[in-house]
Amino acid sequence: MAFRQVFKTQARQMSSSSSRKFFVGGNWKCNGSLGQAEELVNMLNTAKIPANVEVVVAPSQVHAATVKATLRADVRVSGQDVWKQGNGAFTGETSAEMLKDLGAEYTLVGHSERRENGENNEIVAKKAAYALEKGLGVIVCIGETKEHRESNQTVAYITEQLNAYAAKIKDWTNVVIAYEPIWAIGKISVNAAEKTRVIYGGSVGAKNAPELSQKEDIDGFLVGGASLKPDFLNIINAQNPTDNVGGAVNVAINGFGRIGRLVLRAAATNPLINIVAINDPFISTTYMEYMLEYDTVHGRFDGKIAHDDKNIFVNGKPIRVFNEMNPANIEWSEEQVQYVVESTGAFTSIDTASVHLKNGVEKVVISAPSGDAPMFVMGVNHELYEKNMHVVSNASCTTNCLAPLAKVVNDKFGIREGLMTTVHAVTATQKTVDGPSSKDWRGGRGACFNIIPSSTGAAKAVGKVIPSLNGKLTGMSFRVPTADVSVVDLTARLVNPASYDEIKAAIKSASENEMKGILGYTEKAVVSSDFIGDSRSSIFDAEAGIALTDDFVKLVSWYDNEWGYSSRILDLIEHMVKSE
């Protein structure tokens, strides 16, 4: 019986994997110093990682906290081993609780090198079951020895290992099988690959990874020594080999206002975004340095800033500054710009924003709603992006808050109709004291002294990113005299009745799973200033909402309309780059 047929027999209760992402694990084993671990992190942080590949690294547990703190968010951290129960008098062991506290999301169990030191099937299975119970994903290792292979006992030996796991593991959703064999890859049956990922733990390198990755019976790799070398990046990209495994994209900012400056601040700590140029016709490099260093809301810039006649320097890195009124005159190609963040507010259509494309730019991301450019909200419809789209919109900050909340509620309960109100902080377009505003009389009143009703297209725009809600939502805005952080109030009728507790549970679950980092959840007694600098798009306030009946509810969600929105611009760019 082939290995996968054995596996299928033993693991019938496994849950189906919907994403089927190719899995590449790097086991750093007992190697390297802290400095070498930091070098490996830097290598990964600037690497090209395809969107359809899940990458997990297992550093020494001594270095795990440092690795987790500095590693990019889309690479997961794993323990190299875990103890079979919780904390206690177990000298030298690491519990699942400790790994979770370090930020690990996976752990290895049953590695051949551990088995050689006396670990048996029962101990390994207990470790796997306990780690799963505590919320870790588990990479369970199996495989035959040379002696078993040569004596034709491979199937019996593997069956014994799988039986031990099956006796302890009830839900295989978060399990990856790493097979460490001496076997003929091409002779393995593929009919059991439907349930969970089975990855190859044999000898993998940059040369053989592309061929192995095309085998239908291989769902990924568990890599040892090669994960400590630049070759690991080629293995990550094995399904689509490329000479360019570096992942940082060159980005320019057109318009150095609130969003432009905060995009630069956010990018300063993002190794995948390389800001290489800024254009603003009204700001000299001297003033640009000052504006970046000091910010009334977000405080002083945490880094070093300098300037000369043509550049500003952020942490020593030069960023070219242009002062062109007409974007057609900007020589973006001089700085090898690939993406432009169009944050002037003046070029919001495909036609006007496309002027950047004439200067060697590949893509333009508009930091405002657009009448005709494809509009994306991360966590909601970003997967609809196609690489033939050259000008896209990141929607508005309010749409980025409302859409994730509306998606969760609509997917779970259905929204029949809804009205949204956003209580919105002041923006640069408002007047500090009463002044002329012929198109919007109320908008001409002093922003510091009034609550000002205003129009907004944010609710209607949700219908563009969630077509099933088109025509079901509308809304308005109140501009209030606070410097930053706004709040959405969504009053909605539901299709399927639900208690307020059920609605809260659905939103909380989404915030911890598929919308983690986009949608937040809080039950604390918070106020607006508590969310200054919060990078999430929308933070649901469970204690602020109310329900009149089981199909008529008011839901409240906060958002830092500056920092959260700027963070999503970078996320959208990263997603676009990965999709290329």
Backbone hydrogen bonds, N-H to C=O, Kabsch-Sander energy under -0.5 kcal/mol:
donor,donor_aa,acceptor,acceptor_aa,energy
6,V,2,A,-1.9
7,F,3,F,-2.7
8,K,4,R,-2.4
9,T,5,Q,-1.9
10,Q,6,V,-2.0
11,A,7,F,-1.5
12,R,9,T,-0.5
14,M,11,A,-1.7
17,S,194,E,-0.7
18,S,16,S,-0.6
22,F,52,N,-1.9
23,F,219,D,-2.2
24,V,54,E,-2.8
25,G,221,F,-3.1
26,G,56,V,-2.7
27,N,25,G,-0.6
27,N,223,V,-3.5
28,W,26,G,-0.8
28,W,58,A,-1.9
29,K,58,A,-0.5
31,N,29,K,-1.3
37,A,33,S,-2.1
38,E,34,L,-2.2
39,E,35,G,-1.8
40,L,36,Q,-2.2
41,V,37,A,-2.1
42,N,38,E,-2.4
43,M,39,E,-2.1
44,L,40,L,-2.3
45,N,41,V,-2.8
46,T,42,N,-1.1
47,A,44,L,-1.7
48,K,245,V,-3.9
49,I,47,A,-0.6
51,A,578,K,-0.8
53,V,50,P,-1.5
54,E,22,F,-3.3
55,V,53,V,-0.6
55,V,74,D,-0.6
56,V,24,V,-2.2
57,V,76,R,-2.6
58,A,26,G,-3.4
63,H,60,S,-1.5
64,A,60,S,-0.9
67,V,63,H,-2.4
68,K,64,A,-2.8
69,A,65,A,-2.1
70,T,66,T,-1.3
70,T,67,V,-0.5
71,L,67,V,-1.7
75,V,72,R,-1.4
76,R,55,V,-2.5
76,R,74,D,-0.5
78,S,57,V,-2.8
79,G,106,Y,-2.1
83,W,94,T,-2.6
90,F,88,G,-2.1
93,E,90,F,-2.2
99,L,95,S,-2.1
100,K,96,A,-2.6
101,D,97,E,-2.2
102,L,98,M,-1.6
103,G,99,L,-0.7
103,G,100,K,-1.2
104,A,99,L,-2.4
105,E,77,V,-2.9
106,Y,77,V,-1.4
107,T,137,G,-1.2
108,L,79,G,-2.1
109,V,139,I,-1.9
114,R,111,H,-1.1
115,R,111,H,-2.3
116,E,112,S,-2.1
117,N,114,R,-0.9
118,G,115,R,-1.9
119,E,114,R,-1.4
124,V,120,N,-2.3
125,A,121,N,-2.5
126,K,122,E,-2.0
127,K,123,I,-2.2
128,A,124,V,-2.3
129,A,125,A,-2.5
130,Y,126,K,-2.4
131,A,127,K,-2.4
132,L,128,A,-2.2
133,E,129,A,-2.2
134,K,130,Y,-1.6
135,G,132,L,-1.7
136,L,131,A,-2.4
137,G,105,E,-3.2
138,V,174,N,-2.5
139,I,107,T,-2.7
140,V,138,V,-0.8
140,V,176,V,-2.1
141,C,109,V,-2.5
141,C,139,I,-0.5
142,I,178,A,-2.4
149,R,145,T,-2.1
150,E,146,K,-2.5
151,S,147,E,-1.4
152,N,149,R,-1.6
153,Q,148,H,-3.1
154,T,148,H,-0.5
157,Y,153,Q,-2.5
158,I,154,T,-2.6
159,T,155,V,-2.7
160,E,156,A,-1.8
161,Q,157,Y,-1.6
162,L,158,I,-2.9
163,N,159,T,-2.7
164,A,160,E,-1.6
165,Y,161,Q,-1.8
166,A,162,L,-3.1
167,A,163,N,-1.8
168,K,164,A,-0.6
168,K,165,Y,-1.4
169,I,165,Y,-2.8
170,K,168,K,-0.6
172,W,170,K,-0.5
175,V,172,W,-1.7
176,V,138,V,-2.6
177,I,197,R,-2.6
178,A,140,V,-3.0
178,A,176,V,-0.6
179,Y,177,I,-0.6
179,Y,199,I,-2.7
180,E,142,I,-3.3
180,E,178,A,-0.6
185,I,183,W,-0.9
187,K,184,A,-1.7
188,I,185,I,-1.4
193,A,190,V,-1.5
195,K,192,A,-0.7
199,I,177,I,-3.6
199,I,197,R,-0.5
200,Y,220,G,-2.7
201,G,179,Y,-3.3
204,V,202,G,-0.6
209,A,205,G,-1.9
212,L,208,N,-2.5
213,S,209,A,-2.7
214,Q,210,P,-0.6
214,Q,211,E,-1.0
215,K,212,L,-1.6
218,I,215,K,-1.7
219,D,198,V,-2.5
219,D,217,D,-0.5
221,F,23,F,-2.3
222,L,200,Y,-2.4
223,V,25,G,-3.5
223,V,221,F,-0.5
227,S,224,G,-1.9
228,L,225,G,-1.8
229,K,226,A,-1.4
232,F,226,A,-0.6
232,F,229,K,-2.1
233,L,230,P,-1.7
234,N,230,P,-0.7
235,I,231,D,-1.9
236,I,232,F,-2.3
237,N,233,L,-1.5
238,A,235,I,-1.6
240,N,237,N,-0.9
245,V,243,D,-0.9
247,G,46,T,-5.2
248,A,46,T,-0.8
249,V,272,L,-2.2
251,V,249,V,-0.5
251,V,274,N,-2.7
252,A,339,Y,-2.5
253,I,277,A,-2.0
254,N,341,V,-2.8
255,G,253,I,-0.7
255,G,279,N,-2.7
261,R,257,G,-2.7
262,L,258,R,-2.0
263,V,259,I,-2.7
264,L,260,G,-1.7
265,R,261,R,-2.3
266,A,262,L,-2.7
267,A,263,V,-2.3
268,A,264,L,-1.4
269,T,266,A,-1.0
270,N,267,A,-1.7
273,I,270,N,-1.4
274,N,249,V,-2.7
274,N,272,L,-0.5
275,I,273,I,-0.7
276,V,251,V,-2.6
276,V,274,N,-0.6
277,A,251,V,-1.0
278,I,320,R,-2.5
279,N,253,I,-2.7
280,D,322,F,-2.1
283,I,280,D,-1.0
288,M,284,S,-2.6
289,E,285,T,-2.1
290,Y,286,T,-1.5
291,M,287,Y,-2.8
292,L,288,M,-2.1
293,E,289,E,-2.0
294,Y,290,Y,-2.2
299,G,295,D,-1.8
301,F,293,E,-2.3
303,G,301,F,-1.7
306,A,313,F,-1.8
308,D,311,N,-2.5
312,I,319,I,-2.1
313,F,306,A,-3.2
314,V,312,I,-0.5
314,V,317,K,-2.4
315,N,304,K,-3.7
315,N,313,F,-0.6
317,K,314,V,-1.9
319,I,312,I,-2.7
320,R,276,V,-2.1
321,V,310,K,-2.8
322,F,278,I,-3.1
329,N,326,N,-2.3
330,I,327,P,-1.6
332,W,330,I,-1.7
334,E,331,E,-1.5
335,E,332,W,-1.8
336,Q,333,S,-1.3
337,V,332,W,-1.5
338,Q,250,N,-2.2
339,Y,250,N,-2.2
340,V,363,K,-1.9
341,V,252,A,-3.1
342,E,340,V,-0.8
342,E,365,V,-2.4
343,S,254,N,-2.2
343,S,341,V,-1.1
348,T,346,A,-0.6
353,A,349,S,-2.5
354,S,350,I,-1.7
355,V,352,T,-1.0
356,H,353,A,-1.6
357,L,354,S,-1.0
358,K,354,S,-0.6
358,K,355,V,-0.9
359,N,356,H,-1.7
360,G,357,L,-1.0
361,V,356,H,-1.0
362,E,338,Q,-2.2
363,K,338,Q,-1.9
364,V,390,H,-2.4
365,V,340,V,-2.9
366,I,364,V,-0.6
366,I,392,V,-3.2
367,S,342,E,-2.3
368,A,366,I,-0.9
376,F,393,S,-2.7
380,V,377,V,-2.3
381,N,377,V,-1.9
382,H,377,V,-0.8
384,L,381,N,-2.1
385,Y,382,H,-1.8
389,M,386,E,-2.3
390,H,388,N,-0.6
392,V,364,V,-2.6
393,S,374,P,-3.0
394,N,366,I,-2.6
395,A,368,A,-0.6
400,N,396,S,-2.1
401,C,397,C,-1.0
402,L,398,T,-2.9
403,A,399,T,-2.7
405,L,401,C,-0.9
406,A,402,L,-3.0
407,K,403,A,-2.7
408,V,404,P,-2.0
409,V,405,L,-2.1
410,N,406,A,-2.9
411,D,407,K,-2.9
412,K,408,V,-1.9
413,F,409,V,-3.0
414,G,409,V,-1.2
416,R,414,G,-0.6
416,R,493,R,-3.0
417,E,493,R,-1.1
418,G,472,K,-2.5
419,L,491,T,-2.8
420,M,474,T,-2.4
421,T,489,D,-2.5
422,T,476,M,-1.9
423,V,421,T,-0.5
423,V,487,V,-2.7
424,H,422,T,-0.9
424,H,478,F,-2.9
426,V,482,T,-2.2
430,Q,427,T,-1.7
431,K,443,G,-0.7
431,K,445,R,-0.5
435,G,444,G,-2.8
440,D,437,S,-0.6
444,G,440,D,-0.7
444,G,441,W,-1.2
445,R,442,R,-1.8
447,A,431,K,-3.7
448,C,432,T,-0.7
449,F,446,G,-1.2
450,N,446,G,-0.6
452,I,450,N,-0.6
452,I,479,R,-3.0
454,S,477,S,-3.1
456,T,475,G,-0.6
461,A,457,G,-2.2
462,V,458,A,-0.9
462,V,459,A,-0.8
463,G,459,A,-0.6
463,G,460,K,-1.2
464,K,461,A,-1.5
465,V,461,A,-1.2
466,I,462,V,-2.6
469,L,466,I,-2.7
470,N,467,P,-1.7
472,K,469,L,-2.2
473,L,469,L,-0.6
474,T,418,G,-1.3
476,M,420,M,-2.0
477,S,454,S,-2.9
478,F,422,T,-2.7
479,R,452,I,-3.2
480,V,424,H,-2.8
480,V,478,F,-0.5
482,T,480,V,-2.2
486,S,559,Y,-3.0
487,V,423,V,-1.8
488,V,557,S,-3.3
489,D,421,T,-3.0
490,L,488,V,-0.5
490,L,555,L,-3.1
491,T,419,L,-3.0
491,T,489,D,-0.6
492,A,490,L,-0.6
492,A,553,V,-2.6
493,R,417,E,-2.7
494,L,551,D,-2.3
495,V,414,G,-2.1
496,N,413,F,-2.4
498,A,550,D,-3.1
503,I,499,S,-1.9
504,K,500,Y,-2.6
505,A,501,D,-2.3
506,A,502,E,-1.9
507,I,503,I,-2.2
508,K,504,K,-2.9
509,S,505,A,-2.4
510,A,506,A,-2.0
511,S,507,I,-2.3
512,E,508,K,-1.1
512,E,509,S,-0.6
513,N,509,S,-0.8
513,N,510,A,-0.7
515,M,510,A,-2.5
516,K,513,N,-1.7
518,I,515,M,-2.3
519,L,515,M,-2.8
520,G,538,S,-3.7
522,T,540,F,-2.2
526,V,524,K,-1.9
530,D,527,V,-1.6
531,F,528,S,-2.1
532,I,529,S,-1.3
534,D,531,F,-2.2
535,S,533,G,-0.5
537,S,518,I,-1.2
538,S,518,I,-1.8
539,I,558,W,-2.5
540,F,520,G,-2.3
540,F,538,S,-0.6
541,D,556,V,-2.8
542,A,522,T,-2.5
542,A,540,F,-0.9
544,A,541,D,-1.0
545,G,541,D,-1.0
546,I,554,K,-1.6
548,L,552,F,-2.4
549,T,552,F,-1.2
552,F,549,T,-1.0
553,V,492,A,-2.5
554,K,546,I,-3.2
555,L,490,L,-3.1
557,S,488,V,-2.3
558,W,539,I,-2.7
559,Y,486,S,-2.3
560,D,536,R,-0.5
561,N,559,Y,-1.1
564,G,560,D,-1.3
565,Y,560,D,-0.9
566,S,562,E,-2.3
567,S,563,W,-2.2
568,R,564,G,-1.6
569,I,565,Y,-1.5
570,L,566,S,-1.4
571,D,567,S,-2.0
572,L,568,R,-2.8
573,I,569,I,-2.2
574,E,570,L,-2.6
575,H,571,D,-2.4
576,M,572,L,-2.5
577,V,573,I,-2.6
578,K,574,E,-2.3
579,S,575,H,-1.5
580,E,576,M,-0.6
580,E,577,V,-1.1
